[in-house]
Amino acid sequence: MTAIRSALAPADEAARIAAFAGAFTLEATRPSAADIAALAVLERGTRIYLSAVPNRPAEESVAAAVRVRAAGMDPVPHVAVRNFPSHAAVDDFLARLNGEAAVDKVLVIAGDRAESGPLRSAHDVIATGALQRRGIRTIGIAGYPHGHPAIGDEALTRALADKIAAAEAGGLAVEIVTQFCFEAGPILDFIAKVRSSGFGHPVRIGLAGPTSFTALMRYAARCGVRTSAQAMARRSGLMRQMFAMSTPDDIVRSLAQAAPAAVALHYFSFGGIPAAARWARAVADGRFALDADGGFRAEA
């Protein structure tokens, strides 16, 4: 997608980008002690989403949430329902998260496992009331601007509506958190579709933080995101991305120019938590320079 061109003066556009990028969240997978120490560059209370890794014990997520909370951040663990053998196991997990790490926000997803116990979908947990009983007040649910490799668009829309209805019936606040995306166009189309369907809930747009091109393509294939090498090449030059870190500056700039309401950014730390945290903080602080290609260059 060609970047949306701004009619604002450069200083005004930079200020708009910084304001738009300010309320970001970050996603981490099995963060180390060094990773958590690197979060110190962020504002206290920043939400740190903690990925659920298939076939890893729930204890890991609890321990990570405890460490993130101790570092002054707000842990938001994933609850991948297919990873649990029973409702009782989910209940125990939620109880520990709330009791040991004061968790009151989670992202509820089905999970990537093909096999499962009695729990197949996020709705199977949202509708039970277990989240509220264990102190959860806000949930994230998944959104797919690029579509889902195994689920049609109509089914995705119905599932989104069902999860929102079940959450609101139980008094839970809802945010939509999307899979990571490569272009602004599908993101803006997704937001327009969500709003036209009557959902005014906050949307967090998933973007890959500073990441090598090869790593980004590996994660794209693993997550089933439909994209192409041509789309990636348009971002800032295929060869440069193969040997350097790719950043989502052009997407952030385009989204800030479009200024969609109740939308914030959610960075996946594929290239490492320290790099993602530093880059996101620099952008939010306005420490970047606009470039002529429709993006910007953040300070190292």
C-alpha positions in Angstrom: 0.0 0.0 0.0 1.2 3.5 -0.8 1.6 5.5 2.4 -1.0 8.1 3.1 0.5 11.5 2.5 -0.1 14.2 5.1 -1.0 17.8 4.5 0.4 18.7 7.9 3.6 20.5 8.5 6.4 18.1 9.4 6.5 19.1 13.1 2.7 18.8 13.4 2.7 15.4 11.7 5.5 14.2 14.0 3.5 15.3 17.0 0.5 13.4 15.7 2.5 10.3 15.2 3.9 10.5 18.7 0.5 11.0 20.2 -1.0 8.2 18.3 1.9 5.8 19.2 1.8 6.8 22.9 -0.6 4.3 24.4 1.2 1.2 23.0 1.4 -2.3 24.4 4.1 -4.9 24.0 3.9 -8.7 23.6 6.6 -11.0 24.9 7.2 -14.7 24.7 9.0 -16.5 27.6 10.8 -13.3 28.7 14.1 -13.8 30.4 15.4 -11.8 33.4 17.3 -9.6 31.0 14.2 -9.0 28.9 12.2 -7.9 31.9 15.1 -5.6 33.0 15.0 -4.0 29.5 11.3 -3.0 30.1 12.7 -0.3 32.4 12.7 2.1 29.4 8.9 2.0 29.4 6.5 4.0 31.5 5.4 2.2 34.7 2.2 0.4 34.2 2.7 -0.3 30.5 0.8 -3.4 29.5 3.0 -6.4 28.7 1.1 -9.2 27.0 2.6 -12.7 27.6 2.2 -15.2 24.8 0.9 -18.7 25.5 3.3 -21.3 24.1 1.8 -24.7 23.2 3.0 -27.6 25.3 4.6 -25.4 27.9 3.3 -25.5 31.5 1.0 -22.8 32.7 3.4 -22.3 35.6 5.7 -20.4 33.2 3.1 -17.9 32.4 2.3 -17.4 36.1 6.0 -16.9 36.9 6.4 -14.4 34.0 3.4 -12.4 35.1 4.8 -12.2 38.6 8.2 -10.9 37.3 6.6 -8.4 35.0 4.4 -7.1 37.8 7.5 -6.8 40.1 9.2 -4.7 37.4 6.4 -2.2 37.6 4.5 -3.2 34.4 1.0 -4.5 33.9 1.0 -8.2 32.8 -1.7 -9.4 30.4 -1.2 -13.2 30.0 -2.8 -15.1 27.1 -5.3 -17.7 28.0 -5.1 -20.2 25.2 -8.1 -22.4 26.1 -7.0 -25.4 24.1 -3.9 -25.7 26.2 -6.0 -26.7 29.2 -7.4 -30.1 29.9 -10.5 -29.0 31.8 -12.5 -26.0 33.1 -10.9 -26.6 36.5 -7.4 -26.2 35.1 -8.4 -22.8 33.6 -9.9 -21.8 36.9 -6.8 -22.7 38.8 -4.6 -20.7 36.2 -6.8 -17.6 36.6 -6.8 -17.9 40.3 -3.0 -18.0 40.4 -2.6 -15.1 38.0 -4.8 -12.9 40.1 -3.6 -14.0 43.4 0.2 -14.0 42.7 0.5 -11.3 40.1 -2.7 -9.1 40.6 -3.7 -9.9 37.0 -7.0 -8.3 36.1 -6.6 -8.3 32.3 -6.1 -11.3 30.0 -6.2 -12.1 26.3 -8.5 -15.0 25.6 -7.8 -17.1 22.5 -8.5 -20.6 21.2 -4.8 -21.3 20.8 -2.9 -23.0 18.0 -3.3 -26.6 19.0 -5.4 -28.8 16.8 -6.2 -31.2 19.6 -7.9 -30.1 22.8 -9.9 -31.2 25.7 -13.5 -30.0 26.3 -12.5 -26.4 25.5 -12.4 -25.5 21.8 -12.9 -21.7 21.6 -12.4 -18.5 23.6 -16.2 -18.3 23.9 -16.1 -21.6 26.0 -14.3 -19.7 28.8 -15.8 -16.2 28.3 -19.3 -17.5 28.7 -18.7 -19.4 32.0 -18.2 -16.5 34.3 -14.8 -18.0 35.5 -12.9 -14.9 34.4 -15.0 -12.5 36.6 -15.0 -14.9 39.6 -11.2 -14.8 39.5 -10.9 -11.0 39.4 -10.6 -10.4 35.6 -12.2 -7.2 34.6 -10.9 -6.7 31.0 -10.4 -9.2 28.2 -8.8 -9.0 24.8 -10.2 -11.0 22.0 -8.5 -11.7 18.7 -9.0 -9.8 15.4 -7.7 -10.7 12.0 -7.2 -7.9 9.4 -5.5 -10.3 7.0 -8.1 -13.0 7.6 -7.6 -16.4 9.2 -6.1 -19.4 7.2 -8.7 -21.8 8.6 -11.8 -19.7 9.2 -13.9 -17.7 6.8 -14.6 -14.0 7.2 -18.3 -14.5 8.0 -17.5 -17.1 10.7 -14.9 -14.7 12.1 -17.4 -11.9 12.3 -20.0 -14.1 14.0 -17.4 -15.4 16.5 -16.4 -11.8 17.3 -20.0 -10.8 18.0 -20.6 -13.9 20.1 -17.5 -13.3 22.3 -18.3 -9.6 22.7 -21.9 -10.4 23.7 -20.9 -13.1 26.2 -18.2 -10.8 27.8 -20.6 -7.8 28.1 -23.3 -10.0 29.5 -20.9 -10.9 32.3 -19.7 -7.3 32.9 -16.3 -7.6 31.2 -14.7 -4.8 29.3 -13.5 -5.8 25.9 -10.7 -4.9 23.6 -9.9 -6.3 20.2 -6.3 -7.2 19.7 -5.2 -8.1 16.2 -2.8 -10.5 14.6 0.3 -8.7 13.3 -0.1 -6.9 10.0 2.2 -5.7 7.2 0.2 -3.0 5.5 -2.1 -0.1 6.6 -4.8 -0.7 4.0 -6.1 -4.0 5.4 -5.9 -2.6 9.0 -8.0 0.4 8.1 -10.5 -1.9 6.2 -10.7 -4.1 9.3 -11.4 -1.2 11.6 -14.1 0.1 9.3 -15.7 -3.3 9.2 -15.6 -3.6 13.0 -17.2 -0.2 13.4 -19.8 -0.8 10.7 -20.8 -4.0 12.5 -21.7 -1.9 15.5 -18.6 -2.6 17.7 -17.1 0.6 19.2 -14.7 -1.3 21.4 -11.0 -0.3 21.6 -8.8 -1.9 18.9 -5.1 -2.7 19.4 -3.4 -3.1 16.1 -0.7 -5.8 16.1 2.6 -4.8 14.4 6.0 -6.5 14.3 8.6 -4.4 16.2 12.1 -4.2 15.0 12.7 -7.6 13.3 15.0 -9.0 10.7 13.3 -9.7 7.4 14.0 -13.4 7.6 12.6 -13.7 11.1 9.6 -11.7 10.1 8.8 -14.1 7.2 9.3 -17.1 9.4 6.8 -15.8 12.0 4.4 -14.8 9.2 4.4 -18.4 7.8 4.0 -19.9 11.3 1.1 -17.6 12.2 -0.7 -18.1 8.8 -0.6 -14.4 7.9 -1.3 -14.0 4.2 1.3 -11.8 2.8 3.8 -11.8 0.0 7.5 -11.0 -0.6 6.3 -8.2 -2.9 4.3 -6.6 -0.2 7.2 -6.8 2.2 9.6 -5.4 -0.5 7.4 -2.3 -0.8 8.0 -1.5 2.8 11.5 -0.1 2.3 13.4 -2.3 -0.1 13.7 -6.1 -0.1 17.5 -6.2 0.0 17.8 -3.7 2.9 15.3 -5.7 4.9 17.1 -9.0 4.3 20.3 -7.7 6.0 18.9 -5.1 8.5 16.0 -4.7 11.0 12.6 -4.0 9.5 10.4 -1.6 11.5 6.7 -0.7 11.0 7.4 3.0 10.7 5.5 3.4 7.4 2.4 1.7 8.8 2.4 3.7 12.0 2.7 6.9 10.0 -0.2 6.0 7.7 -2.4 5.0 10.6 -1.6 8.2 12.5 -2.5 10.2 9.4 -5.9 8.3 9.1 -6.4 9.0 12.9 -8.9 6.2 13.6 -10.7 6.6 16.9 -10.2 4.3 19.8 -7.2 2.6 18.2 -3.8 1.9 19.7 -0.7 0.0 18.8 0.4 -3.5 20.0 4.0 -4.5 19.2 5.1 -8.1 18.8 8.7 -8.4 20.0 9.9 -10.9 17.3 13.3 -9.1 17.1 13.8 -9.1 20.9 12.1 -7.4 23.8 14.9 -4.8 24.4 14.8 -3.6 20.7 11.0 -3.5 20.6 10.8 -1.6 23.9 13.5 1.0 22.9 11.9 1.6 19.5 8.4 1.9 20.8 9.5 4.3 23.5 11.5 6.5 21.1 8.5 6.8 18.7 6.1 7.6 21.6 8.6 10.3 22.8 8.8 11.8 19.4 12.5 10.9 19.0 12.4 10.2 15.2 12.8 12.0 11.9 10.3 11.8 9.0 11.7 10.5 5.7 10.6 11.0 2.1 9.5 7.4 1.7 6.5 7.7 3.9 8.0 6.4 7.1 10.4 7.7 9.7 13.7 6.8 11.4 13.6 6.4 15.2 16.6 7.1 17.3 18.7 4.1 18.2 
